[in-house]
Amino acid sequence: MKTMKAIVFREKNNFDSLQIKEVPYPEPQAGEAIVEIKAAALNHRDVWITKGLYAGIRVPIILGSDGAGIVHQIGDGVEETWLEKPVIVNPALDWGDNPRAQQRSFRILGLPDDGTQAQFVKVPVKNLEVKPEHLSFEAAAAIPLGGLTGYRALFTQGKLSGGQTVLITGIGGGVAALMQQMALAAGATALVTSGSDAKIEQAINTGASGGASYKDENWAKKIAELAGNNGVDLVIDSAGGNGFDDLCSIVNPGGRIVFFGATVGNPSQLNLRKIFWKQITIQGTTMGNEDDFANMVNLFKTHQIQPVIDGPFPFSEYRDAYLRMINGEQFGKIVLVPDF
């Protein structure tokens, strides 16, 4: 039996059960491809799974939604031209035909399907995009989940266009950092929030027009001042909590608030009168479909965007990489490279 090495999560609610193990090689079925991983990246999703904070956890499982590599093997019905191609893996599996929302069988690579923190990963060939030449494998691996989520939030759902101003909350995380780059490439102005002054400063150094610490009780007023007469056309949020009502105060009349998480929880109060009087659109979003992914990769290619990378770390130092995310020390995407 053919085998490979992988980082395997073996016991629920036990971070220390993450170990490098020898596991069976994933043989491709019809319509599938095996990608030899050259780089993978971490997401908060991986951390939440190790902490038992995610639905449908099964063990053992190879985590990892983000990956880039070379097509190593193909299944029946796949064109041979895919062999040896450098590719980026789309982690959104089985979205379905409705562009507005995913179908019930939708799932994300890395649970319940084995993910990218391994020598090889098996995916449907329709979930592959050719890697833009200007991106290294490490840079390409930083894009998939965060880039897809961010692209759909900004453009498909948020309708952002050049000349508009977007507020991105929680800058420093992988999705937020990618959104800042995509927004700037599209000709928009970006403002940010963070609990870290250092991360705000780094965002400004990479093109943001300003930012405020959400630890400051006057943060919303500061953002409004930074936005000036143009105001904020679009807000992208993943925290929720009581600050969500402040976002409704910040955004322009007729503006949009798009959110893809609630890490702080639900707001204890929300001024509905403000929402309807200002005619605000509040839009949820999750991941994205195949068109979103292809458009996102094309945006990176067209504008030669280089994602911000934290690392890279060799697979053998996966524990340090995970702890860096757990402690919130990263700016950009934490990337892992195989050293088996």
Buried (B, 14 or more C-beta within 10 A) or exposed (E): EEEBBBBBBEEBEEBEBBBBBEBEBBEBEEEBBBBBBBBBBBBBBBBBBBBEEBEEBEBBBBBBBBBBBBBBBBBEEBEEEBEEBBBBBBBBBBBEEEEEEBEEEBBBBBBEBBBBBBBBBBBBBBBBBEBBEEBBBBBBBBBBBBBBBBBBBBBBBBBBEEEBBBBBBBBBBBBBBBBBBBBBBBEBBBBBBBBBEEBBEBBBEBEBBBBBBBEEEEBBBBBBEBBEEEBBBBBBBBBBBBBBBBBBEBBBEEBBBBBBBBEBEEBEEEEEEEBEEBEBBBBEBBBBBBEBBBBBBEBBBEBEBEBBBBBBBBBEBBBEBBEBBBEEEBBBBBBBBBEE
